[in-house]
Every structure is written in structure tokens, then in C-alpha cells.
Amino acid sequence: MTDTGDLGFSNRTGRPPGRVITAVSRFVPAIRRVQQQIEPYARRWEERNRAELERTGPLCVVLGDSMAQGVGASRPECGWAGQLIDRLPGWRLVNLSQYGARVDDVLDAQLPAALRLEPDLLLCLIGSNDLMQPKHQDGVGNRYAALLDRLPPGTVVGNQPGTFAAALQVNGLIDDAVQRRGLVLAELRDPRTRHWRGKLASDRFHPNDRGYAAIAEVFTEALRRAGYRDAS
């Protein structure tokens, strides 16, 4: 796997896509088109990360899954992370997200790599792959609590727009950590990120450019509340 600079980190988890989505994509071109973005989008972020680490300036590091990779968008930079950094002129962006990432991937790989970089700003949006697959829901509360306890104060954390039990549990943990540990909430329980008509890619799961723009808007508002005045 390709490393990001000297971090010993890859924008790939090393796990293949799930068997069901792999099988379906063979027969459904709309899903196959999105799946075909996975490898080139990961490669693009690894290339960009190396270039960003060679520059100077304040550093923003992103933790997350395929949504931060921009899978479903017209190009990687049109994911929420890419659209957000355009609103922070002068900042560098290192995107440590991975397609298919779960909370454990952030705990075990992404967050340690991020902390080694000593970022000026840390952003985290994770949990969809734990919450949307029943086999991964068991214990998600404990895993998320461990993650929230390790995120540095000031980290901007996106919550979950879903209203089912596991999502509500995770959101309760996030709300508590925001109050208790000084994290910053990106409030995705917002009509812009709960209603997805016209905002989904052809696989009907990942956002498209417009959907990612809505997520970027929510994170931008969180940054303004946290005092990042350059966020526009």
C-alpha cells in the first residue's frame, strides 16, 4: 500500500468492498460507476497529502470514510473535505480518510497518524459504516466513546443524521463529549443533511457534489462558531 509521506499511513483500509456491493455492482452500472472511483480517489488524496506536507501554513487534518474521500462526487475535491478547505484560504489539508472506514479504523490508524502531524485543526466524521451494517452495530457505543475520549479538545466532530436507536446512542455520546471535553459539533441533524432528494450519487447511497456541499456548509458553520474567521 502507498504511504502518505513518512507517516506509514495509507488511504486504504486494506479490506475489499463488501461482497454484496461487489456482486451488485457487476450488474448495475450506476453502482459500478461509483465503485470505480474508490482506487483513483484514494490515490489522488495520497498524492495531494504528500504535496501538502511539503508546503507551509496551518494544517487541517480530516478523519473519516468514503464521504471525506468524495466517493460519489464528480472528483475527489468535491467531497465535503475538499469543498470545506476551499473556504479556509491559506490552510493545508491532509485527508486521512479511507473508503469503508469504521470507528476502529480511526482509532487504530487515522487518529494516531493525525496526532503525529500535530495539526492546527482536526475534523472527524465517522460512523456510517458501523451504523448502517447490523453486524457492526454491536459495541459501536463503546468504540465511539473511546474515540471521543481520545480526540483533542477543539476537534470538530460531525454527528449522525439518522434517527434509529444506534445513531441516537452515538449522537448522545457526541453531545456529551462536546460539553465535557470541548469538542466542536458539526450539526448534521439539519434539514440540509437529512433530506437527500437531488443530493445523491448514482449509487443512491453516497452524496453527489450538491450533497457534499451541504455537509461542507455545516462544517463551515461549526468552524465559524469555534472562531475560525477565515471560514467563508
C-alpha positions in Angstrom: 0.0 0.0 0.0 1.2 3.5 -0.7 2.2 5.6 2.3 1.4 9.2 2.9 4.7 10.9 3.3 6.7 9.4 6.2 3.5 8.6 8.2 3.4 5.0 7.3 -0.2 5.6 6.5 -2.4 4.5 3.5 -5.7 5.9 2.4 -6.9 2.3 2.0 -8.0 0.1 4.9 -6.8 -3.0 3.1 -10.2 -4.5 3.1 -12.1 -5.1 -0.1 -15.6 -3.7 -0.6 -18.3 -5.8 0.8 -19.3 -8.9 -1.1 -22.9 -7.7 -1.7 -21.9 -4.4 -3.1 -19.2 -6.0 -5.2 -21.7 -8.5 -6.7 -24.4 -5.9 -7.3 -22.0 -3.6 -9.0 -21.3 -6.2 -11.7 -24.9 -5.9 -12.9 -25.9 -2.3 -12.0 -23.8 0.3 -14.0 -24.9 3.2 -11.7 -23.4 1.4 -8.7 -20.3 0.3 -10.7 -19.5 3.8 -11.7 -19.3 4.9 -8.1 -17.3 1.8 -7.1 -14.8 2.5 -9.8 -13.9 5.8 -8.1 -12.6 4.1 -5.0 -9.0 3.4 -6.1 -8.3 6.6 -8.1 -9.8 8.8 -5.4 -7.6 7.2 -2.7 -4.6 7.6 -4.9 -5.4 11.3 -5.6 -5.6 12.0 -1.8 -2.3 10.3 -1.2 -0.7 12.4 -3.9 -2.2 15.6 -2.5 -1.3 14.7 1.1 2.3 14.3 0.2 2.3 17.7 -1.6 0.5 19.4 1.3 3.1 18.1 3.8 5.8 19.7 1.7 4.2 23.2 2.0 4.0 25.5 5.0 0.9 27.0 6.6 -1.7 26.0 9.2 -2.6 22.3 8.9 -6.1 20.8 8.8 -6.4 17.0 9.1 -9.5 15.1 8.2 -10.5 11.7 9.7 -13.3 9.8 8.1 -14.6 7.3 5.4 -15.7 7.4 1.8 -17.6 10.6 2.2 -14.4 12.5 3.1 -12.8 10.7 0.1 -15.5 12.3 -2.0 -16.7 9.0 -3.4 -19.9 9.8 -5.4 -18.7 13.3 -6.3 -17.5 14.3 -9.7 -14.0 14.5 -8.5 -12.3 13.9 -5.1 -12.0 17.6 -4.2 -15.8 17.8 -4.5 -16.3 15.7 -1.4 -17.1 17.6 1.8 -13.5 17.8 2.9 -12.3 19.2 -0.4 -15.1 21.7 -0.6 -14.5 22.8 3.0 -10.8 23.5 2.6 -11.6 25.9 -0.2 -13.3 28.0 2.5 -10.1 28.2 4.5 -7.7 30.1 2.4 -4.1 29.6 3.2 -4.7 26.3 5.0 -3.1 22.9 4.1 -5.3 19.8 4.0 -4.2 16.3 4.8 -7.1 13.9 4.3 -6.5 10.6 6.2 -10.0 9.2 5.3 -10.4 5.7 3.9 -13.2 4.1 1.9 -15.1 1.7 4.1 -13.5 3.0 7.3 -15.2 2.3 10.6 -14.7 3.8 14.0 -11.9 1.3 14.8 -10.0 2.4 11.7 -10.0 6.0 13.0 -8.9 4.8 16.5 -6.2 2.4 15.4 -4.8 4.1 12.3 -6.1 7.5 11.3 -6.0 9.3 14.6 -2.5 8.2 15.6 -1.3 9.3 12.2 -3.1 12.6 12.6 -1.6 13.3 16.0 1.9 12.7 14.7 1.3 15.7 12.4 0.3 18.0 15.3 -2.5 19.6 13.3 -3.8 23.1 13.9 -7.3 21.8 13.2 -8.8 18.3 13.3 -12.1 17.3 11.7 -13.8 14.0 12.1 -16.9 12.4 10.5 -17.2 8.7 11.0 -19.8 6.1 11.9 -21.9 5.4 8.8 -20.3 2.1 8.1 -20.7 1.0 11.7 -24.3 2.1 11.9 -25.6 1.1 8.5 -24.4 -2.5 8.8 -26.1 -4.5 11.6 -23.1 -6.8 12.0 -21.0 -3.7 13.0 -23.6 -2.0 15.3 -22.8 -4.3 18.3 -20.4 -2.4 20.6 -20.4 0.8 18.5 -21.2 2.9 21.5 -18.1 1.7 23.3 -16.0 2.2 20.3 -17.3 5.7 19.7 -16.9 6.6 23.4 -13.2 5.5 23.2 -12.7 7.7 20.1 -14.3 10.8 21.6 -12.1 10.4 24.7 -9.0 10.5 22.5 -9.9 13.4 20.2 -8.1 16.5 21.2 -10.2 19.4 22.5 -11.3 21.7 19.7 -11.8 18.8 17.2 -14.8 19.4 15.0 -17.0 16.3 15.1 -19.9 15.6 12.8 -22.8 13.7 14.3 -25.3 11.3 12.6 -28.5 12.5 10.8 -30.3 9.2 11.4 -33.0 8.7 14.0 -32.7 5.0 14.6 -31.5 3.7 18.0 -27.8 3.2 17.3 -27.5 6.6 15.7 -29.3 8.3 18.6 -26.8 6.5 21.0 -23.8 7.8 19.1 -25.3 11.3 19.0 -25.8 11.3 22.7 -22.2 10.4 23.2 -21.1 13.2 20.9 -23.4 15.8 22.6 -21.9 14.8 26.0 -18.3 15.0 24.7 -18.9 18.4 23.2 -20.0 19.7 26.6 -17.5 17.7 28.7 -14.3 17.8 26.5 -14.6 20.9 24.5 -15.2 19.3 21.1 -17.0 21.3 18.5 -20.2 20.0 17.0 -20.9 20.0 13.2 -24.7 19.6 13.5 -25.8 17.2 10.7 -29.2 16.7 12.3 -30.1 19.6 10.0 -32.6 19.6 7.1 -29.8 20.2 4.6 -28.1 16.9 5.6 -31.2 14.9 6.5 -33.2 15.4 3.2 -31.3 13.9 0.3 -33.5 14.5 -2.7 -31.3 15.6 -5.6 -28.2 15.2 -3.4 -27.3 11.5 -4.0 -24.8 9.9 -6.5 -25.9 7.3 -9.0 -25.5 4.5 -6.4 -28.2 6.2 -4.3 -26.0 5.9 -1.2 -23.1 8.3 -1.4 -23.8 12.1 -1.8 -23.1 13.9 -5.0 -21.4 17.3 -5.3 -24.6 19.0 -4.0 -24.9 16.7 -1.1 -21.3 17.1 -0.1 -21.7 20.9 -0.4 -24.4 20.7 2.3 -22.1 18.8 4.6 -19.3 21.3 4.0 -21.7 24.1 4.8 -22.5 22.5 8.2 -18.8 22.1 9.0 -18.1 25.7 7.9 -20.7 27.0 10.3 -19.1 24.9 13.1 -15.7 26.4 12.3 -17.2 29.9 12.5 -18.6 29.2 15.9 -15.3 27.9 17.0 -13.6 31.2 16.0 -12.1 30.3 12.6 -12.9 33.6 11.0 -11.4 32.7 7.6 -14.2 30.1 7.1 -16.4 31.7 4.4 
